[in-house]
Amino acid sequence: MKIIFTIILFSIITLKISAQRNVVLIIADDLGPDYFSFNEDHIDTVDVPNIRSLLKKGIRFKNAMSNPVCSATRSGILTGRYGFRTGVGGIVGGIGGSNQLDTAEVTIPRLLKKYNTNIAKADIGKWHLHQPAPLSHLTYPNVMGYDRFEGPFIGQLPSYTNWTKYTNGISSTVTTYATTENVNNATAWVRSQSSKPFFLWLAFNAPHEPLHLPPAALHTYITLSGTAGDINLNPKSYFKAMIQAMDHEIGRLFDSLRVMNKMDSTDIIFIGDNGNTERTAQITNLTKAKGTIYQYGVHVPFIISGPSVISPNRSTDALVNTTDIFATVLELFGYNTWPSQISVSKPVDSKSILPIIKNTATSIRPWSFCEIFKLISDSADGKAMRNLDYKLIRFDYGKEEFYNLTLDPLENNNLLTMSMTTTDVSNYYYLCNEMTTLTGSGAFCLTGVDVKESNKINNAFSVSPNPFSTFIKISSNTENEFMELINCYGQIIYSGNLIEKQNFSDLPNGLYFINKLNGKEKVIKLIKE
C-alpha cells in the first residue's frame, strides 16, 4: 500500500512539473525588424542564431506595433493600458519629458501574485518608468509587484562598461559589460527559484546608444576599431555588433535554462520596444524613425516561442500590439479570470494573443493603436491607428495623414492629398471613427472626404433622410442606376438598381456609405439610427 501511495504521489508531482509554465519576456531596446533576415522588410542582416532558434518552436508576428519610445511601450506592457490612460506618453526623463507611471496601476506581477503566490517574479535590466530621484523611487519596481529588481533605472547608459545598477533599491557600480551582466543576473535569479514557476522580464539596454564595440568574444565584427571616429563613420556596423552581442548572451540564457531543465517548460516572448533611430536606420534619409508614429518608429520584431505554441514554426499577419503582452502573460500562466480584478474606472486595452498561440483563431483585434505625447509637446506628437491594409495618423496640431500600407509600406503617399477609391474612403472613415470612440476626445474624421474629386460635377446626388432608419431616397436617381450600400468595414450590404425599395430596418446602427456607380464613382457617408 505504501508503494502504491508513493507511486501516486510521484505521478502527481510529475504531472505538476510537466504542466508548469514559466514565461520569459525579452525586450531589445531601439530595435526594429529590418536587421533580421526572417522578416519580410529586412534590408541588411545580422547573424542572430539564438533569436532565430525561437522560430522553430514559435510563431512570428508580421504586424506587431509598439509605441515609438521606450517608456511608453514599457508602461503599456506592464499595465496593458494605452498611454492616454496612464499618462506615460513619451520618454521619462528624456527630450520633451513624460509623466511617470502611477504606482497604483494594476500590473502583471501584482496580478500574478493574486493568482498564485508561488510564482516568482523578477525584472532584470532597464526600468525607465520613473526618475531615480528621490531615493524612494528606487524601490518602485518592488512596490509594483516584482520580488526582485536588478538593473539600471534610467534609459540610456552612460557606458556599457561603467554604469550604476540598482538591486531592490541598493546601488552599486558595475564594470561588467551591461548585456552580459543582465544575463548573469537573470540566470542566477532563475537558478535561485528552484522548482518555482517564474516570470522573468529581461530588458536589455542593447542595442540602444551609446554605440560601442562589444567585447570581442560576443561578436564577429573584427575589423571595427571602436574609436569615436570609426563609430561616427560606421554607426550601422556597431549597431549590428551590439545586436549580435545581445544574441550571444541570449543564447547563454537559453543554455542555462536547458541545464536547469527549464527550457521545455518556458514560453519566451521576444520583442523590440520601438523602431531604430535615424542614425541606425537602413533606409537613406529616413526621418520617420524612432520617436515618430510612422511605421519605422512603431513596427517591431515580435516572436512567441515555447511549449504553449500549437503548430509552431509559423508566422501570422494578425495585428498585435505590445500592450497585448499584459493579458497574454497572465493567460500563459492559466490566469483566465484576470479581468475580474480590473476596475471599470481603469480599463485595460490588452487583448490576449493566446487564441493565435493555440491556433484557434487567426486574429484578436481589428485594429492596432499607438501614440506619442510629451510634457513639452512638439510636431511629432499624435495618435495612429491601423487595420490590415490602411493606417490613419492624426497629429496633435490637427494634421491628418492616411496611407495604404499594403501598397505603400514606407508611408510616402498621403491618400488624403489625392483621389481616393471607395475602399480608401470606407477604411478612412472606419479608422477615424474607431479612434474617436477609443480616445473619447474630439472627432478624428475630416469632413468632405470623397472619391475622385474630379467627378463631382457629373455625379452630384444626395441621400435622405440622413440619419436613416428604414428606407432611403436618392435624389436625381435615374431608372436602373446601380448603387452599393457599404458598411464601415468595407463590406457590401446591398448592390443593385432598386436601393430605394429596400427596407434596411434590420441593419445594425452605425456608419455606412452609398456608392453610386455609373461609370464614375461618388461616395456619400450616412448614419443608420
N, C-alpha and C positions, 0 to 999 in steps of 0.2 A: 504493500500500500504506500509505503514511504517512497519507493522508487517511482511509482506512478505519479505521486504528487510532485516529485522532483522534475519528472519529465514534463508535466503540465505547466509547472512554474517556469521551466526553461523555455517552453514553447511560447508562453505569454510574453516573456521578456524578449524573446527573439522577434516576435511579431511587432512588439512595441518599437524595437530598434529599427526594424525594416521599414516601419511606417513613419518613422521620424523624418521631419523635413527641416533642413536648415536653409537659410537664404543669405546670400552674399550679394550686396549691391555695390558694383564698382563704378565710380564716376571719374571719367577723364575730364580734365579742365581745359576748356577752349579747343575742343576737337570736333570738327565736322566729319562727314562721312567720306570726303573725297580723297583721302590718302589710303583708303582701303580698297584693294582690287576686287573684293567680293561685293562692293556696292556699285550700282549702275552708273552713278555720276562721278566715279573716281577719275582722276586725271593722272597724277603721279601715284606711286605706290610705296609703301613701307612694308618690309618683311615682318609680319606680326603673327608668327605661328601659334602662339598661345591664345590670342584673341580669336584667330581663325578656327582654332580647335573647338570653340564653343558652338560653331555652326553644325557640326556633325550630330550633336545631341540637342540642338536648339532650333529656334525659329528667329528669323531676321525680319525686322520691320522696316520696310522701304520708306514709309511715310511717317516717320516719327518727328514730332515737333516739341521743342522746348521753348523757354523764354530766351531772349538774346543775351542775357548776362547771368553771372554766377549766382548771386544771392537770390534773385527772383526765381530761378529754376529750383534751387535747393529748398526754398521755402515751400514751393508748390509740391515738391515730392514729399517733404516731411509732414505737411498738413493736408495734402490733397485739395487745396483751395487755391483759386486764382489770386493773383496779386491785388486786384481791385478789392478783394475781400480782406486780405491780410494786411494790406498797406505796404508790402515789400514789392516794389516795382522796379528797382534799379540795383545799384551796387552799394552795399553797406560800406560806408567809408570811402567810396570811390568818387569819380568825377560826377558831379550832379547830386550825388548822395541818394540815400533811400532810408525810409523808416526801418527800424529794426523789428525783428519778429516778436510779437507779443508772446510772452512765456505762458500765457493762459491757453494758447491754442492746443487743440487735441492733436496728438502726433502719433506716428507709427509706434514708437516704443511705449508710449503711455497706453495705447490700446492693447498691445501685446501683453503688457503686464496685467491688464484686466482679464484678458483671455486665459493666460496661463503664466502664473508667477515663476514657473520653472524655465521659461525661455530667457536665455542670456541675451543681452543687447549692448552692442558697442558701436561707437562712432570713432573710427580711426582715420586721421587725416584732416583735411581742411574743413573748418566750420563755416565761417564767413556769413553768419546770420545776426551777429551782434558786434559792437565795438568792444575791444578788450578792456576798456576802462569805463566805469570804475571796476575794481578787482572783483566785486561780486558777480560781474558778468561772466567771469571765467568758469563758473560752475553751472551756467545756464544749460549746457548740453545734458548735464545730470539732472537738473531741475525738470527738463523737458522729457525725461524718461530713460536716458541711457545709464546703464550700470557703469560704463567706463567711456570717458572721452580721452583721446590721446592724439594730439596733433597740433598744427599751427592754427591759431584762432582767426587770423586775418586772411585776406585774399591772396595777394602776391607776396611771395617770399623775397626778402632782400637778397638772399643767396641760397642755393640748394645745398650748400655745404657749410653753412653757418647761420643757423636760424633758431628761433625760440619755440620750444614745444611745451604744451600745457597738458598735464596729466591729472584729470579730475581737479583742475584749478591750480595745480602746482607747476610753476615754470621751471624750465631747465634749458641750457644752451646745448644744441646738438650740432655736431660737425659731420655726422654720417650723412651721406647723400640722401636727400629727403625721400625720394621714391623707394629707396632700399629700406630706410628707417620705417616708413609706413608699413611695408610688408613684414619686417621684423616684428613690429608691434602687433600686427594683425595675427600672425601665426602664433606668437606667444600667447595672445589672449584666447584664441580658439583652443589651443592645447590646454589651457588652464580650466576650460569648461568641462573637461572630462566627457561624460555622456549626455550633458545637457543639450537640448536643441538650442540653436543660436541664430540671431540676426546680426549680421555684420555690415555696417555702412562703411565702405572703404573709399575715401575721397582723396585721390591724388591731386597734388598741385600741378603735376605734369599733364600735358606739355605747355602749360601757361608760362609766359615770360617770368623772369628774365631768361632769354635764350642763352644756352651754355653748352659746353661739351661734357656729356656724362662720363662717368668712369669707363675706362677702355673695355673692361670685361662685359659691359652691358650693351654694346652696340658694335656695328661693323663699319662705321664711317671713319676709317683710319686715316684719311687724308686731311681731315679737319684739324686746324691748329689750335682752335679755342681762343684766339686773340680777339679783342674787341673789333678790330678792323675786319677780320675774316667773318665774324658773326654778322656785321653790318652788310657785308657784300653778299653773304650766302645765308640769309635767315632761314630759308626753307630747309636747307641741308641740316642745320642744327635742330630745327623743329622735328625733322624725321628721326634724327639720332635720339632725341628725347622720347619720342613715341616708341622707338624700338627698345630703349632702356626700360620704359614702363612695361612693355610687353614681356621683356625678360623677367622682370620682378613679379608680374602676374603669373608667369609660368612657375616661379618658385613658390608662390602661394598655392597654386594647384598641386604641385608636387607634395607640399606639406599636408594638404588635405588628403591626398592619396595615402601617404604614410600613416596618417591618423585614422584611416578607413572612414573618412567623412565625405569624400568626393562624390560617391554614388548616392548619398542622401542629401546632397546640397544643390539647390537651384541657384544659378548665377545670373544676375542681370548686369549687363554692361551697357553704359550709355556715355555720351558726351553731354556736358551741361549747356553748351551753346556752340555756335559755329566758330570757324577760325577767324583770327584777326586779319585785317587788311594786309599786314606785314607777311603773314604766312599763307594767305590765300593763293591758290594756284591759278586763278583767273587774272589776267593782266588788267591793271587799272580798276580793279573791283573796289567799289565803295560800299556795297551793300553786304557788309560782313558782320562780325560780332558787334553787338550794340544796336543793330537795326532789326526790324521785324520782317525784312526781306528773307527769302528762303535761305540764303547763305548764312544768315545770322541765327536761324532757328531750326534748320533741318539737321538732325544729329543721328549718329550711329546708335542702334538700339538692338540688342540681342538678348533673348532669354533662353537659357540652356539648363538642362538637368533632368532629373527623373520625372518631374511633373509634365514635361512636354510629350504629348502624344503625336505620333508620326513626325519625328524630328527630321532635321536636315531639310527644312523648307523655309520659304520666305512668303511674306504676305504684303498686299497693298493696303491693308486695313489702316485707317487713320488712328494713331495713338498719340498720346500726349505724355510728357514726363510726369504730370500730375497723376496719371493713371497708375504709377508705381505704388502710390499710397494704398489703394484698395487691393492691388494685385499682391503685394507682400502679405497683407493681412489674410487674404484668402488662400495663399500658398501654404500658410500655417493651418488652414482649416477654419479660420475665423470668418464665417459667412454672415454672422448676425451683427457685425460691427456697426451697420447703420443705426441700430437701436441705441447706440451710445452717442449719436450726433444730435446736437440741439438744432431745432428748426431755425433758430436765430443765427446759427453759424453753419450754413450749408456747405457740404463737401462736393466738389466738382469732379472728383476722381471716378473713373469707370474701370471696373476690374477687367483685366486682359485675360483672365482665366478661361473664358469660353474659347478664345483663339488658341491659347496654350493647349487646352484639352481637345481642340479640333472639333468643337461642337458648334462653332459659329465662325463666320468669315469677317465680321465687323462688330465693333462695340459702340461706335458713335458715328453720326452722320457728318460731323464737322469737328475741326480742331481749332483751338484758340490760343493766341499768345499776345503779349503786351509788354510795353516798357514805359515807365513813368518815373520821374526823378523829383527830388525835393526842389532842385533848381531846374525847371523844365527847359527843354530845347526842341529843335525841329524834328528830332528823331522820335520823340515820344508819341505813342499811338497804340492802336489795337489792330489785330489782324485775325481773320477767320478764313479757313479754307475747307472745301469739301474735296472729293477725289480729283476734280478737274480744275476748279477755279479757286481764286484767292482774292479776298477783299481786304484792303488796307485803309484805315482811316486815321490820319494823324491828328493829334490833339488840337492843332491850329486850324483844322477844318478840311484840309485837302484829302481827297479820296483817290485811290488807285485800285484798278481791278485787272486781274491777269488770268489767262488760261494757262495753267501750269503744265498741262499736257503738251501744249504746242510751244510754250514759251517758259521753260523752267528757270531761266535767268531773269525773268520779270523785266524784259526790255520794252514791251509794247503795252502801254496802259490802254485797255479797251474803252475806257470812258472818254478817251480823246478821239475815237474813231467810230465808224459804223459798226453796229453790233447785230448779231443774229438773234433770232428768237431764243435760242438756247442760252446765249450770253446773257440776255436780259433776265430770263427767268432765274438763272443762277445768281445774278447780281441781287435781285430782289429777295431771293431766298436767304442769302448770306447777310444782307444788311438788316433784314427783319429779325433773323436769329441773333445777330449781335446786339440789336436793340433790346430784345427780350432778355438775353443773358445779363447784360450790364445794368439794365433798368434805368439808364441815364441818357435821355435825348434820343432823337431819331437819327439813324445812320443812313437812311435812304435818300439819295438825291432825287429831286423831282424832275420830271420831263425826260427820263431815260427811255429812249425809243429805239426802234430798229430802223436802220438805214434811213437816216435823216433826209437824204436827197429825194426820197419817195413820198414825203408827207403830203405834198400838194395834190398829187394824183390819187392819194389813198385816204383822204380825210373821212373819218367816220367817228361816231361816238356810241357809247353803250349806256343804257338806262334801264332800271334805276341802278345807281351805284352809290352805296352798297345795295346788293340784291338779295332776295331770299328764295324766290321760286323761278319765275320766268325773266328773261332779259330781252330787251328790244335793241336792235341795231339800226341806227339812223343811216339813211342813204343806202339801205340794203337793196340789192337787186336780186331777182329770182335766180336760184341755183348758185349763188355766190358761196364759195367754200370757206368755212370758218373752223377754227380749232379753239377749244377751251382747255387751258393748260394749268395744272396746279403748280405750287411753288417748288416742287421737286423736279419740274420739267416733264412730268407725265401727262400725256394727252388724255383728258377726261371725255371729251366729245370731239368728233370731227365729222363734218358733213355740211349740207346746204339747208338744213332745217333747224338750225340752232334756236330760232325764236319760238319753236313749238316744243322745245324740251323743258320738262319740269325738273329743276335742279334742287328741289327742296330737301332731298336726302343727302346732298353734298355736305361734307364737314365744313364748318365755318372756317374762314381764313382767306389767304391771298390767292388770287387766280389771275390769269391773263387770257385775253381774247386776241387771237391771231387771225387776221384777215388775209387770205391767200388768193390773190387774183393776178398772179404773175409777179406781184411786188408785195413785200411784207410790211405790215404795220402792227404794232402791239399796243394794247391798252391794258393797264392794270385795273382790277376791280376787286371788291371785297364781298365775300359771302357772309351774311349775318343771319 
